[in-house]
């Protein structure tokens, strides 16, 4: 008698309606998928590089031709605005083509060096079976940044997509199949946290995780026990410093978008805004005006500037804690659509460095405004966090920006901009924002093990 597998229910966050139900994987099906992936990798490692490249080239072309269909699926399922979904898919196609053009350079066996009577050489071997356990954030780009370089390097992938982006993730997997990839080389594993836990019981050769810091710590503990290579991109608490000489209207517009991007649920969102005290009143007013102009609505509506959260979250408790510590709560939209999971963009004004709520893993359109007197005070505030993903500085003085950014404890720094990602540069989160590298030549090598050769 076959065992009953639980169903994964997928809802539209804009109206709360059920989109579909999918059968999830149980322990037995995950074992079977792991064994298939392991066997397929032994053949894939022997495949010709030109054959791998042809598949990825087809995949990148399909990302272009099927972009609108994929963007609509992602917007409906995740609540992310349709324009942002289109931008993510375009960025994913760019990333796929970067890996396609550069993977052989990154993994090329070095020429032998004659030394002390023998030859020394370095080569790169694939890790083997990669477990990709993804979350809500940037699902298409995250998957592309893992699956494409992993496959090109000779690995196979077991892909457990996020619960709230499962349909879009399955559509992405189907594009790989349409591109010519055998379905044993990229196998989806469906389910909630249970599926991810079961997957990691098996001796996968590498793990990539995207999600919360708390879940990341649990996965790190599991991987550490058997010394399994691990990469993680976790939720962050990104900071911006607005200098008094900055272009305040430009800064307010860009930071406003970075506060409400995917309703504040992305690791690239801005959560802490340090403002030089002389500019704080004007900047705060400009930011409030920007947020008030946003229209809440369906993420498929091109006129909507504010979409829903992916599920109902208890954010009011955080606001009460912030008020208790002395912050003033301001909300741009006291009244929002009754159906769906909408939440008003919220500013915590007159916050001060050291307040407990400033270091929380915030997943909602909420940001704090913290006036500071000096650059040193701003740097201290930026670094006073568990997270170290990204920091930005707004000032026309590039030397001042470099001096400030060079002292931050973050893996990504930006001048007069926010929310920038590029396949040409590795993403290297610090502290509890993540571990390892994705993107760039270094990101390609992350899916390999170096082998040192000493030959007569």
N, C-alpha and C positions, 0 to 999 in steps of 0.2 A: 504494500500500500504506500503510495507516495505521500511524503510529508507536506503539510500545508505551509506555504510561505506567506509571511505577512505582506500586506500591500502598502505601497508608498503612495500617499495621497498628495497630489500637487494642486495648489490653489492659486488663483489669480489674486495678488495682494491688493490690487486696485479696487476690487469689489467683494473679495472673500469667497468667490464662487469656485467650486471644484472644477479643475481643468481635466484631470484624468487620474487613473490609478494604475500603478505599475507593480508587477510582482518583483519582490526583492530577492537577493541571494541569501541562502542559508549556509551553514558551515560546510555541508557536503558540496554544494555548487561552487563555493569559493575554493575548496581543495581541488576540485576538478579543473577550474579555470587556472589555478596556479600551475598545475601539472602540464596543462596545454601550453601555457606561456613559456615554461621552462624548456619544454621539448622544442618549441618553435624557435627559441633563441639560438639553439645549437645549429640550426640550419641558416638562420638569418645572418649569423656572424660570418658565414662563408659567402654571402651574397656579394655581387659586384657593386662597387660604389656607384657606377652609372645607373644601375637599376634603382638603387635607393633614391638617387637624385631625381630620377624621372617621376617617382611617386610624389615626392615633396613638391616638385615643380607643378604637377597636376593639382595637388592639394592647394597650393597658393593661388592658382588660377580659379579653382572652385570657390575659395573664400571670396574672391572678387565677384564672380558671377552669381553666387548664391547669398551675397551679403545681405540683401534686403529681407529675404525669407528668414535667414538666421537672426537678424536684428529684431524682427517682429516677434519671433519665438522667445528670444531672450528678454525683450521688454515686457511681454505679457506675463512671463513666468517669474521674473525677478523684481519687477517694478522699476527697473532702470529706464531712464528716458530714452526714447528711440534714437535721438541724435547721438547720445553717448554710446549706445550700443553700436551704431554704425561706425563711430570713431574707434571703438575697441576692436572691431573686426578689421578695419583698415590697418590698424597698428599691428594686428596679428599677422596679416598678409605680409606686411613689411618685415616683421620678425622672421617669418618662415623663409623669405627670400634672403635675408641676411645669413641665416644658418646655412642655407643652400650654397651660398657663394663662399662661405668661409670655413666650413667644417673640415675640409681636407687640409687647409692651412693650419688650423688649430691642432689637428691630430696627426700631422705628418711626422713620420719617424725621422728623428734627427740624423744628419750625416755622421758616420763614424768618426771619432776623434782618436788619433793614434797617441797613446800615452803609456809610457813605462813598459813597452814591449807587448801591449795588447790594445784592442780597440774598445772604446766606450761609446755607448749609444743609448738613446731614450726612445721608447715607443709607448703607445697608449692602447690599452685593452678595454673593451666595454665592460661595464659592471655586471650585466646579466639581465635579470628581471627587475624592472623598476616598478615600485608601487607609487602611484600618484593619487594622493588623497586630497581633494580640492574642496574649497568652500564656496561661499556666495560671491566673493570679491573677484572681479575681472576674470570670469571663468574661461572665456575664449582665449584671452591673452596668456593666462597662466598655463592652460593646457598646451597651447602652441609652444610656449617657452620651455616646456618639459618634453612633450612628445616628439617634436621635430628633432631637436639635437640628440635626444636619446635614441631614436630610430636610426638617424644618420650614423651614430657612433657604433651601432650594432647591437643595441639593447632591444628587448621587448617591454611592453608597458601594460600593467594592470591598472585600470583607471576607475577610481571610485569618485564620481562627481559629487558636488555639493547637493544636499537635499533640495535646495530652492532653485537650482539651475540644472536639474537632471535632464529635462527635455531638450534644452539648448545644447547641453553637453553630448547627448546622444546624437543630435543632428550633426555636431562637429565630428564625432566618431564616424558617422555615415559618410561624411565628406572624404575622410581618409580612405574608407573602403571604395568609394567611387573613384578615387585617385589611383586605385590599383593595389592598395595595401591588403595583404591577406588578413582575414579576421582573427587569426591566431596570434598576430603580432601586436595587436592593440585590442584588449578585451575589457569591456566595461564591467564593473562590479557595482550593483545597485543596492541601496539601502541607507540607513541612518548610521549613527556612530557604531552600532554593532557590526556592520559590514566592514568598517575600517579596522576595528579591533580584531576581527577574525582574520582579515587579510594579513595583518602584521604578526599573526601567530606562525606564519610560514616563512621559510628562510629566503625572503626576497633579498636582492643584492644591493638595493638602494631605495631610499624613501624620499619623496618630495611631499611636503605637507603645506597647505595654505588654510589658515583658520585662526582661531583664537589663541592667545598666549597660554591659557590654561590647558587647552587640549594639546598644544605644541609641547608643553612641558611633559605631559604624560607620554607622548610619542617619543620624545627625546630619551626618556627613561627606558622605554622598551628597546630602542635602537642601541643605547649604550651597553645594555646587557650582552649583546652579541656583536658589538663593534660594527654595526651596519652603517654605511655612509648615509648621512641625513642632510637634507636641505629644507629650510622652512622660511616661509614668508607669512608673518603673523600680523594681527591687527596692531596698529601703531597709534601714536598720539602726537602727530606732527605739529611742529611749531614754526611760526613766522615772526620776524621782527620788522616792524615798520619804523624806519627812521623819520625824523621830523622833516627832512628835506626830500622825502619820497614823493612821487606822483600819487597823491592820495586817492583821486578818483579811479585811476587805473588799478591801484592796489585793492581798493574796496570791491571793485567789480570782479577781479580775479579771485580774491579770497572768498568773496561771497559764493562764487561757483564752487570753490573747493570745499566749502562748508556743506553745501547741499548736494554735492555729487553723489549719485546713488543714495540719496537721503542720508548722507553721512555715514554709510556703512562700509566704505572702502578704506584700505590702508593708505591710500594716497590723499585722503581728505585732510583738511586743516582742522585742528582742535584747539590749539593754543595760539593766541595772537598777542604778542608783546609789542607795545606801541610806545615810542618815545613820548613822554608826558605832554610835551607842548603840542603834539599833534593828536593826542587821544580823543578830545571832544569832537574835532572835525571828522576824523576818520570813523569814529563810532557812528556819527550821524549819517555819513555816506554809506556805510555798510548797512545800517538799518533801512535806509531808503532803497538800496538794491534788493534786500530780502523782501521788503513789503511789496515790491512790484511783481514778484513771482506769482504765477497762477498755478494752483494745484489742480491736478487732473490725471486722466489716464496716461500712462507712459507712452502709449501709442499716439497720443494727440501731440502734433508738432508744436502747438501753442503752449503746452504745459511746461512749466519751469520747475515744478516740484512734484515728484512722484511719491509713491507710498514706501514705507518700510516693507521688508520682505515678510515680516510677521509682527504681531503686536508685541511691543517691548515695554517693560515697566521703567520708563525714563523719569517719571514724576518723582520717584524716590531720590534720584540723583539731584534733581533740582531742589528738593527740600534740603538735602545735605549741603548743597552749595549756598542756599540762603542762610542756613544755620551758621555757616562759616563766614558770612558777611558779604557774599556776592549778591548783586541785584539781578533778578531774572527778567528778561525782556523777550517777548515772543512776537513774531511778525504776523502770524495768522491765528488769532484766538479761536476762530471758527473755521473748521475744515470739513470736507465731505464726510457725511455720516457713515457711509459704507467704505470698506477698505481700511488699510492700516496707515493712514496718513498721520504725520506729526509735524507740528509747526517748527520752522527754523527758530532756534533759540540762542540768545546771547547771554552769557553770564558776565555781567559788566562789573567793573571795579573789583575784579578778583586780584588776589595777591599771591606771589610765589610762595610755595610751601603749603597752600591749601590742599587738603587730601583729595578733593574731587578732580584736581588738575592732572592727577596721575592715574586716572581710571581708564579702562578699556571701553571707550565710548562708542556705541554703534547707534548713531542717530544724528540728525542735523543740528548739533549743539557745538558751540565754540565759546571759549572764554576770552575776554579782553583784559589784558594785564598791563597797566601803565608802568613804565620804568623810567628812571632818570638818566641812566648811562648805558653804554654798550656793554660794559662789564656786567651790569645787573641783568641785561637781556641774555647774555651768554650763560650766566649762571642759571637763569630760569629755564632756558632751552635744555640745558644739560641735566637739570634736576628732574629726571624722569626715568622710569623703568625702561622706556622705549627709546630707540635710536635709529629710526628709519630715515626721516627727511627733515631738513631745516632750510628755511628761505630767509633772505634779507632783501628789503626794498629800500634802495637808496641810489641816487645817480652816481655816487662815488664808488667805482669798482674796486679801488684799493681798500677802502673801508669795508666793503662787502667781503673781499677775500680775507682780510684780517679777522673779521668776525666769524665767518664760516669755517675758517681753518681751525678754530678753537671749539667747534661744536663736536659732540660725540655721536655723530650720525654718519651713515654710510652714503647718503645722497645729500648734496647741497645745491641750492639754486639761488640765482641773483635776479631779482625783479620778475620772478615767475614761480608758479607752483604746478604740481601735478604733472611733471614731465617724466616720461619713460622713454627709453631708447634701446633698441636691440644692440646698438654699437657699444654701449657701456654696461658693465655688470651691475646688477642690483645687489648691494651688499649690506643688508640690515645689521644693526648692532644691538647689543643688550637683548632685551626680551622682544625685540621686533623681528627677530629671525636669525637664521644661521645659513652660511654658505653663500653661493653665488648663482645668479641666473642672468643670462644675457652676456653679450660680448664673447670674445674668444675664451675667456676664463669660464664662462657659463657652459660652453660646449664641452670643455674638458671636465666639468663637474660630473659628467656621466661616464667617466672612464677612470681606470687606475693606471698610473704610470708604471712602466717596467724598465728597470735599468739592466743593460747588457754589458758584460765584460767578456770579450771574445778574443781568442788567440788569432 
